[in-house]
Amino acid sequence: MTFLGVGPLGGTYAACYAELGYEVLGYDVDAGRVEKFSAGELPFHENGLEELVRKNLATGRLRFTTDPDEVAEFGDVHFLCVGTPSRPDSHSADLSYMESAVTTLATRLTRRCIIVGKSTVPVGTSSWVQQLIDKHSPKNVEVEVAWSPEFLQEANAVQDVLRPNRVVLAAQSDWARDLLHAAHKGVFELAALEDRHVPLVVTDFATAELVKVAANAFLSTKISFINAMSDICEVTGADVTALARAIGHDARIGNKFLRAGIGFGGGCLPKDLRALSARAEELGVGESLRFLSEIDAINIRRRSKAVRMAADLTGRGSGPAGPELSGVPITVLGATFKPDTDDIRDSPALDIARRLAGAGASVTVYDPLGVDNARAQEPQLRYAASLMEAVDGAELVCVLTAWEEFRHLDPEALTDLVASPRVLDGMNCLDPQLWRNAGWTYRGMGRG
Ligand code: UDX
């Protein structure tokens, strides 16, 4: 099998499927990525992936290339794993990487095979991919599109691929369905070996395409719901963390994805939410999904709220242009959109750091893995090499990514370093009592 696009999605899949026993070729137009993978290094951080890449390069089951002829020659099953970012001029998904991957491959195919969509796409994309294939592949070669969405969470991606909580498949002919099953057999065999059950949903193409965006829209809705509740908690003296725990005990609600804070970010949830709204508008059912724009608005308001809270906490308040923080030294702990990744795409932490600097604050950022990426995107901010260096002289410390290193901070050890012991806990990941007992002014999100 081949994986077209070896970013966080395709790169993880390629290594994991080699681990499951398949012969795998990863392809990318980015020669730097291919070179790194081929040398057993990762172009991005993902827990446990480097070991798998090295191990499977050594077995010979895993290889990487920039040569599309080799890809066409090699694969019976080709997985499309390219990015589908937002278009620069709208919230719709940009399918240009997909178009180029499909046409590049299709023109070179020499034998019967399937091309399987894994990337997150607007509903209806698979028939467009089949049209592209029919237009560009040689007339004597039978090529079928199939679909199998992915559900991986960064930092847990290896586990999500090897041990998924469900597999969704769509194919046209019995032949393609059998081949698609065979291409996922390793996942089911591993589950059987470990006495686990992986639910399988075989469905039509439109449903398969919708599963991923529907799941992400639902997760976003949960987070914005609890964030909206946190505003009520704040004005009434209630504690949103206890509220989330209490409602989460109802199995119908569940306790996951109910952490209030500075809102969701990353390369998927925000973009997929907007792309789903845009697609619904195109399909004439925009009204039905209009609430998603409120989910998005609630989420983005968390970021301006954090800046207002920083101004309140430092006794500055707001001027006509919003919160006024001229010259206030503020330390931002966290730049990545979540811990255990170096990914800063649509990171609430980095966006808040940028907004604080925009309000005049003198911002110093520290992140265990994300500093290089953050510096490339926000070069105007100051970056510290260590946590201790970052907090030195701060009038306010903002914890904006829930890294282990921050969650277990000892407030006593920081007190003498900062100019004023004030902390804004944007992730509700600190123990308020511990910090207050150490003499700090503590503010969480929706915690009274
Ligand atoms: C997400 C989906 O979880 C995954 O299933 C899908 O395949 C891709 O998108 P990911 O982007 O890796 O995965 O991150 P996730 O762990 O879902 O977190 C997304 C954002 O939501 C982060 O900014 C996180 O801090 C935030 N979040 C998460 C909350 O604010 N509260 C929560 O309770 C959970």
Residues whose N, C-alpha, C, O or C-beta is under 5 A from the ligand:
A	BS01	UDX	E150 F151 L152 Q153 E154 I223 F257 L258 R259 G263 F264 G265 G266 G267 C268 L269 F337 K338
